[in-house]
Amino acid sequence: MKSIYLVRVALLAGVAFAALPATPVMAQQADEATAAEDSGDIVVTARRREESLLDVPIAITAYSAEALAQSGAIDITAISDTTPNVTLENSRATNSTLSAFIRGVGQQDPVGGFEAGVGIYLDDVYLNRPQASVLDIYEVERIEVLRGPQGTLYGRNTIGGAVKYVTKRLPNEFELKLRGTYGNYNQADGIITVSTPIGDMFRVGGSLARLSRGGFGDNLTTGLENYNKDVWAGRGSIEFGGNGAPVFIRLTGDYTHDKSSQRGGHRLIPSLLTGSPILSNVFDTRGALNNPKQDVEAYGLAMNISAELTDTLKFGRISAWRKDTTYVHIDFDSLTAVDVDVPGLYKNEQISQEFQLLYESDRLNGLVGFYYLDASALTSFDVLLSTTVPGLNAYTSGKVKTDTWSVFGDFTYDLTDQFAISVGGRYTVDRRNSTILRQTKLGTSAEFGGAPIILATTSNFRGNATFKEFTPRASISFKPNRDHTIYASYSKGFKGGGFDPRGLSSAAPDTNRDGVRSYQEIYDFLSFDPEKVTTYELGWKAALLDRRLRVALTGFYSDYQNVQIPGSAGFDSNGDGVNDTFIGVTTNAAKARMKGVEFESTATLARDFAGQGSAVTLGATMGYIDAKFRRYIDNFGNDVSSVRAIQNTPKLTASGTLGASFVAGPGLITATTTLSHRSLTHQFEVPSVYLDQKAYSLWDASIVWKSDNDRWTFGLHGKNLANKRYISSGYQFLAVAADGTIVRNALGNPVPTLGKEGVVTAFYGNPRQVFVSAGLKF
């Protein structure tokens, strides 16, 4: 099988077409990127200081603003097509909640109580919750993806990796920019950006974005568009200092309001109760639930301070406050029946502080830091089950408060001009305070406009837990000359435990058989322990053939312990043989092993062949991961690791790119096309014959003209030009045997675990999109 994957990689690298701007590029600000290109180096700040990419012993991919604009990237999920071993996608029925996985580590379930395996940063501010984290791309300077455990250099500790979204700083002169986009499905985007200096040391500016698109399909019951987009967003900045001054202060604010229609799923099986057939258009749906209407508001303020204390010592501070509120409804059965219909509410708020001292000298460089996060997350939702009992509602409200602090440091010492060692560590204290309320009701809850009758309270739990961990990191690097770096690294990652916010106290086992469920028995049933991962990495970075070919090759091995497995299933609370509610159970039932390789390259095949700036370039990326559970204990105490899979982690991710830039009048045309490939992807740990997506490839292309004075740009972009239909996520509530096969009744129909209609609902990646763009800068 491995030989088949290697053949696919070779084919992708040899026949796909793209240009350098559409290929992952490690870049800093525009002036730094230009200087780096002239010298043959690329500058990054992954370790909080300016370094050549070749010198950094970290697996990192970064996309410059130019690369993102050239490819027509719409939001942050676009970069996963060309980043090895990375999955970024909309979380199932949502438009703006993010599911992120790097090297097999992530978190699919967006409810409060589960920590993210991948850290998302907006201008160095960690976003504690995945709601409103599908960041639209506008006025971005770069996006960086760091693979492997992170925590000794900044922010929150994360065990899978980090994605850093960095916005542009304000220029030193007045600037007005207009950008518009129009495409099929009535896509119409408009962005206006304006900034001005006030004196030599003070600058103000901001952007306003209107992002809209019609639906890819329709809700045949409500008449609403499905998979549409209706977003208003804005950012503002105030900057003081910089330009050689010893102090730089940046105040930023951002706001996003998403009023898109709720995404409705596509049923993959006929309804088991009413026999409704499968719809022909995968983007159409029949779900009748439309309460509450989807509404997402997210906003925040941040202050970034940098001060040069001495020639070798700098001080940094990042202070932030963020808040978001999300009203959603998820019609799980995607039918007119009230059968697993879920109105939902998410409310999140966080305050964070980060302090850093950075030291730079000839041979010793590094930093020490302190990080603090105070965050609260509320998740409330109904589960309406009128096909089981008319008006039946299994209500859940979970609130989680997180207080965490940590101290961290990382230093690099150059033993010689060729050898360097880096050591770092982080000590983290995570405190979790959870409240879980579960009730059985008749009627919709008050949060969603109802006046229900409470039949029973099945959970009213309060729990506290504290988790402490030290996670070290070390690496050694060798530079035989300025064009090569070989490194080996070791790192540990940690993700705190907590309490399942959907847990049912009344389902806790009576372990001592005294007829009473004690608090300790309930606590043990609802709680789960931290995850831990140990990663070993070996890498080689090089610039070859007079620096026309750049390559990065990484091999890694990760030992993943106490893997948190969240799950939910139907539950019979009164023993009448009918599941009248559901139960959430999160266990540390698994340990896993991940090993793989990652390859990235960019080659300049020709340069200045048709005027200054013309070029032909070839790029390729490949990620191969062998991810397996080494132990997986099911609810009956059996080790079923041989029939379980790591979710959202295809064995192969690859892309091939080739393109050309050439002079056209008073400007430059860059024509690009990209072919990306992902192998079989499992949506959950239990393989699904319905939801698992077979291997597929996507084809994108762009052509952009930019004037010599950088005032005008015009582009034509195509995404998923072959119009490939592929499942990105889904829901399944069917009974499965221990080996993962679907349990069927005497008629051969699958047996639902919740509701009567049977829930097997899929959500799909975007279809073919073609759009034009135009930009004007004054």
Sequence and secondary structure as in RCSB ss.txt:
>XXXX:A:sequence
MKSIYLVRVALLAGVAFAALPATPVMAQQADEATAAEDSGDIVVTARRREESLLDVPIAITAYSAEALAQSGAID
ITAISDTTPNVTLENSRATNSTLSAFIRGVGQQDPVGGFEAGVGIYLDDVYLNRPQASVLDIYEVERIEVLRGPQ
GTLYGRNTIGGAVKYVTKRLPNEFELKLRGTYGNYNQADGIITVSTPIGDMFRVGGSLARLSRGGFGDNLTTGLE
NYNKDVWAGRGSIEFGGNGAPVFIRLTGDYTHDKSSQRGGHRLIPSLLTGSPILSNVFDTRGALNNPKQDVEAYG
LAMNISAELTDTLKFGRISAWRKDTTYVHIDFDSLTAVDVDVPGLYKNEQISQEFQLLYESDRLNGLVGFYYLDA
SALTSFDVLLSTTVPGLNAYTSGKVKTDTWSVFGDFTYDLTDQFAISVGGRYTVDRRNSTILRQTKLGTSAEFGG
APIILATTSNFRGNATFKEFTPRASISFKPNRDHTIYASYSKGFKGGGFDPRGLSSAAPDTNRDGVRSYQEIYDF
LSFDPEKVTTYELGWKAALLDRRLRVALTGFYSDYQNVQIPGSAGFDSNGDGVNDTFIGVTTNAAKARMKGVEFE
STATLARDFAGQGSAVTLGATMGYIDAKFRRYIDNFGNDVSSVRAIQNTPKLTASGTLGASFVAGPGLITATTTL
SHRSLTHQFEVPSVYLDQKAYSLWDASIVWKSDNDRWTFGLHGKNLANKRYISSGYQFLAVAADGTIVRNALGNP
VPTLGKEGVVTAFYGNPRQVFVSAGLKF
>XXXX:A:secstr
 HHHHHHHHHHHHHH    GGGS     SHHHHHHHHHHT  EE TTSS EEGGG  S EEEEEHHHHHHHT  B
GGGGGGGSTTEEEEE TT SS EEEEETTEEE   STT   SEEEEETTEE  SSTT S B SSEEEEEEEES B
 SSSSS BSSEEEEEEE    SS EEEEEEEEETTTEEEEEEEEEEESSSSEEEEEEEEEEEE  SEEBTTT  E
ES EEEEEEEEEEEEE TT SEEEEEEEEEEEE       EESS  TTT     SSTT B     SS  EEEEEE
EEEEEEEE SSSEEEEEEEEEEEEEEEEEEETT SSS EEEEEEEEEEEEEEEEEEEEEE SSEEEEEEEEEEEE
EEEEEE  EETTTSTTEEEEEEEEEEEEEEEEEEEEEEESSSSEEEEEEEEEEEEEEEEEEEEEEEES  GGGT 
  EEEEEEEEEEEEEEEEEEEEEEEEEE SSTTEEEEEEEEEEEE  EE TT  GGGS  TT SSS  HHHHHHH
HEE  EEEEEEEEEEEEEETTTTEEEEEEEEEEEEEEEEEEEEEEE SSSSSS  EEEEEEEEEEEEEEEEEEEE
EEEEEEESTTSTT EEEEEEEEEEEEEEEEEEB TTS B GGG   TT  SEEEEEEEEEEEE SSEEEEEEEEE
EEE  B SSSS  TTT B  EEEEEEEEEEEETTS EEEEEEEESTT    EEEEEEEB B TTS B B TTS B
 BSSSSS EEEEEE    EEEEEEEEE 
